[in-house]
Amino acid sequence: MLARKQIIVFLSLTVTPFAGSIAQLPLTIRPVKASNPSPARVKLEEPAGARIPKLAKESMETELLAPISIEESESIGESDPNLGGFSVIVEEDTESSDETESGTTTNLKTEMVVQRFANGKPQVERWVSEDEFGDFVNHGKYTEYDPSGKVVASGEYYFGKQQGGWTKTISASQAHQLTGAVDKGFGEPFSSSANFDKGMLNGDWTVSDARGKLLLVWSFENGKRHGNSTVFNSKGEVIQSITYDHDLADGPAKVNLKEGGLTETNFSKGMLLHKNDKWYPAQKGKQRVLRLQENVLVPAHLNLVASDWNNNQVTFTNRDETEPVRHGVVVSYYSNGQRESESHYDQGKRSGQFSWWYSNGQPKITGAYQDDSEHGEWTWWHENGMKQASGIYAFGVRTNEWSIWNAEGRLVQRTIAGVDTQIAELEESEDDTNRY
């Protein structure tokens, strides 16, 4: 993609390589003026015994105006000190094509920028190009080295934004910073890899140790945690697995709870689903009796604010201290152990089938809620099993025909789209589960 190319030219305002080059292309070399920044650079190396004319001496930063069409590292001709020839090392891809947002193709000039350690060895090698505003931005291959010359980070940029696959080396402490737990069975150094699209994490972010053992696999979409995120111990066992929906924990999960060990649970829109049991007061000599079983959503600390691959950091939301919210099935019991009610909630709102029973097990009320309002057919019964009333709701409003019977089954009242207070009195027992 990007190559270091060397040619031999003879300096004049316009010069031509020797015959025998792949293409006879003129080269114009002139000093760079501050008011006219150059999109391309060349480095001049004067051969032994050669004298570079004054024009080239005015600046070692020069502008290459014509593309070079030669093989990588191929030399054309030989320098001639008498003619003032010198070697031009082109540290750039002199003509590359990039597609703009409008779909048109433009030729770009890029150049390599090298940052060095104090001992002169490269620390960072990166390719840059001018953006639409004339500012130099990273564009092309990026490589970072440690003082010994070993590559510790690599990837590519596209006009200042990370693009495609990236890999870097991280320490055990940096890995611990990501997961909160790295057991001694892992070996340093760790390798952190991720995929980017237009500067945003897109795909899997993985971390593995020196022997290739996976520490974590986190999935992303458009910069946000999305899909499954899993953390492993050195034995390859899952120690955490959470499903995310754009940075919010949402779906099945395996987490370590304070109650002990890895527990299978569920999240819903960033809230942890927690089972909550309540009991009747203990009585001496008697077995304790369950009063209520409910599923509630409680605040969780596993929702993301930001995921920073470059700095090995993830930031979670602050855990809000809010009241638990019912979600899922709620069942209440009489003190004799008989089921009293069963109801369903969605994020704190009544939703789905609701049922109540008498203490002897006879049905008492059945109906449904939609968006926290009564909806559909509702039915009441007397304790002797005889139907007491029935009617239809439309989002909390009584509609169509309603009927009331006494305990002997005699019809007491039948009305259309409106009933007397007897129905209202019956409804007082509908929400019995909410009293707990």
Secondary structure, DSSP 4 states (H G I P E B T S, - for coil): ---EEEEEEE-SSSB-PPTTSSS---B-EEEPPTTS--S--BEEEPPTT----HHHHT-S-EEE-S-----TT---S---GGGTEEEEEEES-SSEEEE-TTS-EEEE--EEEEEE-TTS-EEEEEEEEE-TTS-EEEEEEEEEE-TTS-EEEEEEEETTEEEEEEEEEE-HHHHHHHHS---TTS-SPEEEEEEEETTEE-EEEEEE-TT--EEEEEEEETTEEEEEEEEE-TTS-EEEEEEEETTEEEEEEEEE-TTSSEEEEEEETTEEEEEEEEEPPP-TTS---EEEEEEEEEE-S--EEEEETTTTEEEEPP------EEEEEEEEE-TTS-EEEEEEEETTEE-EEEEEE-TTS-EEEEEEEETTEE-EEEEEE-TTS-EEEEEEEETTEEEEEEEEE-TT--EEEEEES---HHHHHHHTTTTGGGG-
